[in-house]
Amino acid sequence: MLLKFAYQDFLDDRSFKNTIKTNIKNYEMLLGKFVDYCIENQVVNVEENTYSHVRQYLLYCQEKGDKASTINSKLLRVRAFLNYMVECEVIKNNPAKKVKKQKDDVKIEVFSDEQVKQILNFYRRIKQRDKSYVAYHDYMIIVTILGTGIRRGEIINLQWSEVDFINRTISIFGKSRRKETIPITGK
């Protein structure tokens, strides 16, 4: 099967399975570069992809300056695509399965207690000075994010029906599309 057609078929399948638009855009961008790389290197059929082609592509990305986290994201997209090709019986084995992820030093920066106080004081002053709905709204968003640790997209999509003031919980659909219940404080 031609790589270009297989790639489009994969994107169509993801759309059909209601994959969120952000993930589809990521597939288009990250997987599209893999497809372009393969075609430039005369690998035009899905069946021609080997472990070596996948690894060479990732090495090429590394030489261009991609960090380990970006390379790992690209590898995950390529694996998903080739797994789909196995499901469709276009290929027998996924050559990307054997490619190991790169080690990635993840350092998550968190706010210090002093920084949290500064953020809250800033929004508190705006709320007191402005006395508008927007000022109060922004203050409450900051308080909710700092108090619960929910993500930006989760608070944007939050509905009133998901907030339980009696049991003091918020129900959200997290990153893995699972429903999570998060406790909230009285404030």
ZIFENBEL-V879120 format. One record per residue. N is the residue number from 1. RES is the residue in one small letter. PHI is phi as a letter, one per 30 degrees, with the letter a starting at -180 (none if undefined). BURIAL is I if it has 9 or more other ideal C-beta (glycine too) atoms within 8 Angstrom, else O. Layout:
N & RES & PHI & BURIAL
N & RES & PHI & BURIAL
This chain:
1 & m & none & I
2 & l & d & O
3 & l & e & I
4 & k & d & I
5 & f & d & O
6 & a & d & I
7 & y & d & I
8 & q & d & O
9 & d & d & I
10 & f & d & I
11 & l & d & I
12 & d & d & O
13 & d & d & I
14 & r & d & I
15 & s & d & I
16 & f & d & O
17 & k & d & O
18 & n & h & O
19 & t & d & O
20 & i & d & O
21 & k & e & O
22 & t & d & O
23 & n & d & I
24 & i & d & I
25 & k & d & O
26 & n & d & I
27 & y & d & I
28 & e & e & I
29 & m & d & O
30 & l & d & I
31 & l & d & I
32 & g & e & I
33 & k & d & I
34 & f & d & I
35 & v & d & I
36 & d & d & O
37 & y & d & I
38 & c & d & I
39 & i & d & I
40 & e & d & O
41 & n & c & O
42 & q & h & O
43 & v & c & I
44 & v & c & I
45 & n & c & O
46 & v & e & I
47 & e & d & O
48 & e & d & O
49 & n & d & I
50 & t & b & O
51 & y & e & I
52 & s & d & O
53 & h & d & I
54 & v & d & I
55 & r & d & I
56 & q & d & I
57 & y & d & I
58 & l & d & I
59 & l & d & O
60 & y & e & I
61 & c & d & I
62 & q & d & I
63 & e & d & O
64 & k & d & O
65 & g & j & O
66 & d & d & O
67 & k & d & O
68 & a & e & I
69 & s & d & O
70 & t & d & I
71 & i & d & I
72 & n & d & I
73 & s & d & I
74 & k & d & I
75 & l & d & I
76 & l & d & O
77 & r & d & I
78 & v & d & I
79 & r & d & I
80 & a & d & I
81 & f & d & I
82 & l & d & I
83 & n & d & I
84 & y & d & I
85 & m & d & I
86 & v & d & I
87 & e & e & O
88 & c & d & O
89 & e & i & O
90 & v & d & I
91 & i & b & I
92 & k & d & O
93 & n & b & O
94 & n & d & I
95 & p & d & I
96 & a & d & I
97 & k & d & O
98 & k & d & O
99 & v & d & I
100 & k & d & O
101 & k & d & O
102 & q & d & O
103 & k & d & O
104 & d & b & I
105 & d & d & O
106 & v & c & O
107 & k & b & O
108 & i & c & O
109 & e & d & O
110 & v & c & O
111 & f & d & O
112 & s & d & O
113 & d & e & O
114 & e & d & O
115 & q & d & O
116 & v & d & I
117 & k & d & O
118 & q & d & O
119 & i & d & I
120 & l & d & I
121 & n & d & O
122 & f & e & O
123 & y & d & I
124 & r & d & I
125 & r & d & O
126 & i & d & I
127 & k & d & I
128 & q & d & O
129 & r & d & O
130 & d & d & O
131 & k & h & O
132 & s & c & O
133 & y & d & O
134 & v & d & O
135 & a & d & I
136 & y & d & I
137 & h & e & O
138 & d & d & I
139 & y & d & I
140 & m & d & O
141 & i & d & I
142 & i & d & I
143 & v & d & I
144 & t & d & I
145 & i & d & I
146 & l & d & I
147 & g & d & I
148 & t & c & I
149 & g & i & O
150 & i & d & I
151 & r & d & O
152 & r & e & O
153 & g & d & O
154 & e & d & I
155 & i & d & I
156 & i & d & O
157 & n & d & O
158 & l & d & I
159 & q & c & O
160 & w & e & O
161 & s & d & O
162 & e & c & I
163 & v & c & I
164 & d & c & I
165 & f & d & O
166 & i & d & O
167 & n & c & O
168 & r & h & I
169 & t & b & I
170 & i & b & I
171 & s & c & I
172 & i & b & I
173 & f & c & O
174 & g & d & I
175 & k & d & O
176 & s & c & O
177 & r & i & O
178 & r & c & O
179 & k & d & O
180 & e & b & O
181 & t & c & O
182 & i & c & I
183 & p & d & O
184 & i & b & I
185 & t & d & O
186 & g & d & O
187 & k & d & O
